[in-house]
Amino acid sequence: MKILTVLTYYRPHTSGLTIYGERLAKSLVQMGHKVTVLTSQYDKNLPREEVQDGVRIIRAPVLFRISKGVIMPTFGWIAWKLALEQDVIHMHLPQFDAAGVAFLGRLLKKPTIITYHCDLILPKGFLNKIVNLVVSYMNNLAGLLAHRVGAYTEDFASHSPYLQRFSEKVRVILPPVELPQASQEEIEAFTKEHNPEGKSPIVGMATRFAAEKGVEVLLEALPQILEQYSETLVLYAGQYRNVLGEEEYFNRLLPLIENYRSFGQWKFLGVLSPEEMAKYYPLLDVLVVPSLNSTETFGLVQIEAMINGTPTVASNLPGVRQPSKMTGMGEIADIGDSTSLASAVIKVLTHPLRYQGDPKLVAQQFDPLSNAAAYEGLYQELLEELQ
């Protein structure tokens, strides 16, 4: 089967959406399918075309940016040429160009599928308000034209206005999660490098530094956590400098972070490779996901942590609260409430045995090949339906 995957950003860009897209593409190739990814050349140093892990990647040149979006004048023409060669078109939303691609799918009578990852909620501002409205309109148009819409969980699907609008098309498919195996020696070496003083407990946060991720909620919760556990160290994994559209947010929080860093209570690790993440999670006592809105719909890092036996504390957002509920390996905190977050973290730190769960079972539930097989079944269903 020839599958065209369309998304605005692809690897090496790091986000839950790009990681999902990469895992699905690689798994489909592993199953014997031919996958072409159409995405943006968001960094001019990236090649226009290459093959990675058997996945063909085509990057459309970017003329200019609007907020976090990219304008690609040749995108439609490239999409048309590629769509002619494919059996299936699979889009990952939110995406400004999705409506045009979905229209191509209908025009060419190709099965057209959407995976809806999250809502687009940009920071306040007149320009961002316009961008939100335009992308929302295009996403809705794509939903009307697409044959099926994939969602991570029933929880998010039943609360999302977008997914409710297309409920008859929605199919719930658990997201793909995997990490390489790290040896005990590698984990110990990583621990010595990043926690040479042997501080404990270790609280982790793994995400890009963005306003919707709720970094300030963790910062405001730290005094209460430190009151109970004075040697607490926060290890922050992910891009924290020069995050597109988040520079002002970072600069606003930086003085408080620097205060914690000066006392050895906060450390930035930067962007970690999958191999490094496999060493990162085992040294944590708890991972926090204090996200603030529906730009977060699950939090793949929670499952990555749980696979490594690390419990989590996540916001009580639709979808985001599901990993803890499904596995028993975590607690849920009120959205944007630092006191609630601190209480939940302290509870996990105080009673770790309650949150051990079954990491092997979690890994099986979220195996990328299971995710790919579910989409393969959906593709086949539509191919037969449209014959």
C-alpha positions, 0 to 999 in steps of 0.5 A: 500500500502507498501512503502519503502522510501530510503534516506541517512539521516532521522530524527532526522537529520535536513535538508529540505530533512529530514523534507520533508521525515518525513512529507511525510512518516507520511502523508502516514501512516495517509492515511492508508499506511504502510511506511518503511524508510531505512536510515543510522545510522549516529549517533551510538546512534540511534537505528537500528530499531524503529517505530515513528508516525507509520513509521518503520525506519531501519538504516544501520550501517555506516562503515566510512564517505567520506565528508558528505557521509556515506559508509554502506556495508550492505545497499544493502542487507538490501534494497534487503530484504525490497524491496521484501516486498514492493509495491513501492520504493521511493527514495530521492536524492541526494543519493549515494546508489540510483542507486543500489536501483533503479536497485532493483526496476527494477529487482523486477518490483516495481514502483520506484520513485525519489524525486529530492530535490537539486544538491549536491555541496560540498565545494572545494577540491580534495576529494569533487570533486571526491565525487561530480562526483561519486554521480552525476553519481549514481544519473543519473543512478538512474534517468535512472532506475526510472519510475518517478521523482518528483520536487518541482516546474516547475521553478527548473525543467526547470533550473536543468540539472538533471531534464531536462535530465529526463523531460519526467519522471518529475512530479511537486508536491508542498512540504509538509509544516506544523507547530504546532499552538502556542498560543499568550501567548506562543509566548509572552513568547518565545519573552521575552526569546529571545528578552528581550530588545525588539529590533526591527525589527527582522530579522530571518535566519533558516537553518544549518550553511553552506557555500551554505546558504549564511550566509556571505551575510546577515553579509555583508548586516547588516551594510546597514540594521543597518544604516536604522534600528539601533535596528535590531536584527538577530535571527539565528535558526538552528545548527551552531556549528559542522555542518558536513563539515562546521567547517572551514566556521563557524570559518572564519565568527565567528569573525564578528558574535561575533562583532555583538553579542557583540552589541546585534545585533545577537543571535544564538538560536540553533536547535528549535523543531517544537513547538518552530519554531511555536513561532519563526516565529511570532516574526520575521519581515522578514525571509531571505534565501540568498542561493547561489546555487542549493543545495537550490531549494525551502526553506521550511522555507519560507512557514513556515514563511508565514503560520505565516504571516511573509514575506521573502526575498530570493535569485533569484535562480530557485525554491527558488524565487517561494514562494514570487512569488506564495504568494506575501509575500516577495521580491527577492534579487540577488544571493550573493549580500549583497547590493541587500539583504539589499535593499530588507529587508529594503523594506519589513521592511518599507512597511510591509502591502504590504506583508501580503498575505493570510497565510491560503491559503498558508497553504492549498496549502502546506498541507502535505496531499495534497503532500502525495495524489499527490504521492499516485496517482503517485504510483497507476498510476505506479502500474496499468502501470506495471501490 
